[in-house]
């Protein structure tokens, strides 16, 4: 019997992306620039961050239901990892671009949202491992026939 543990990891990757909808990326001690006008920097401050997050959630959930097509599931898992790498990179670049005009006395602290994509990377890598393991198991069963 083929175990579908990769579905659990893909669901956890979707939850990691979904956590970004409620956890901020960073907070500041006083409101300043465009992103920190409310003293909170989150994914709703820029449309690109929001699109990357929603794509990560959608692809993670879609990949769960592609268990019969393991090669496509594997490719989409790599895309999930790529999105999880691209998201904090884009957030950092957008923030540093905006912080060039920001007051230097403002202290910005990272929050849980900045580290959630690392969870998506971990869960995506674990899903890839178990997808490959399933594929090896199916190929070994085919050889026995």
N, C-alpha and C positions, 0 to 999 in steps of 0.2 A: 504494500500500500504506500503510495506516495504521500508524504506529509506536506501540507501547505503552510509551513511556518513562514515562508516568505510573504504570505498575505498579511501576517501579523506585523512584520517589519515594514511592509509598505504602508500599512495603516498607521503605524507609529511615525513614519516619515511624513505622512499627510498631517498627522497631529502636530508634528514639529513645525511644519509650515503654517498650520492653522493657529498655533500659539502666537505667531507674529501678529495676528489680528488683535490680540488683547494685551500683549506685553510690549512695552516701548523698547526701542533700540538704545536710547540714551536720554538722560534728563540733564537739565542745567539748573544752576542756582538762581538765575534770573532770566527773564525773557529777552531775547535779542533778535537774531536774524530771522529770515523767512522760515526756516525749519524749526527754530526754537522760539517762535512767537508765543507759544503756549507753554514754554519751558519743557516740552516733551518732544522728542524726535522719534516718530514711529513710521510705519510703512505707508500710512495715509498721507504723509507729507509730500510724497512725490508719486506720480502715476506709474513710473517705471518700477518702483519697489512693489507697489500694489499688484501690478500685472505679473511680475515674477513670482510673487507669493501665491496668487490665485492659480497661475500655471502649475506651480509645484504641487498645490493641493489637488488640482484636477488630474494631472498626469499620475500622481500617486494613487488616487482612487480608481482611475481607469485601468491602471496596470494590474490592480488586484484581480479584476475580472477577465484578464487575458491569460489565465492559467493554462489554457489549452495550447497557446502559442508561445512557448518558452523563448524562442529567439527574439520575438518582438518584445516580450516582457523584459528580457535582458537589455535590449537597446533602450527601452523607456526608463529602465532603472539607471542606466548611465546618464540619461537626460536629467533625471531627478537629482543625481549627484552634481551634475553641471550647474543646474539651477541653484542648488544649495551653496555652491561655491560662488556663483555669480552674484547672488543676492547681497551678502555682506560686503563684497567688493564694490558693488554699485552703491550701496548705502554709504560706505566709507568715502568713495570718490565724490559723490554728490555732497556729502557733508563737508569735506575738505575744500571743495570748490566754493561752497557758501561761507565757510569759516574764514576765508580770506578777507571778507569785509566785516567780520565779527569783532567785537571788543575783546581784547586779550585778557581782561580780568575775569571773564566768565569761565567758571569751572564746569566742564561737561563730564558726567560719569556714565560709563557703560552700564546697561541694564541686561536683564535676562534675554531680551529679544535679540541681542547681538550674538548670543551663543546658541540659540535654537537651531540655526542652520547647521551647526556642527552635529547636532543630533540627527538631522535629516541625512547628512553625509554618512554617519555611522549606520543608521538603519537602512539606507540605500545599499551600502556595501554589504551588509549582512544579508539583505534580500538577494543581491547578486550571487553571493556565496551559495545560498540555499537553492536558487534557481539552477545554478550549474550542477549542484549536487543532485537535484531531481533529474536533470538532463542525463547525467551519467547513469543514474539508476534505471531510467527508461531504456537507454542504449544497452545496458547490460542485460536487461530483461529481453530485449529484442534478439540479442545474440544467443540466448538460451533456447529460443524457439527454433 
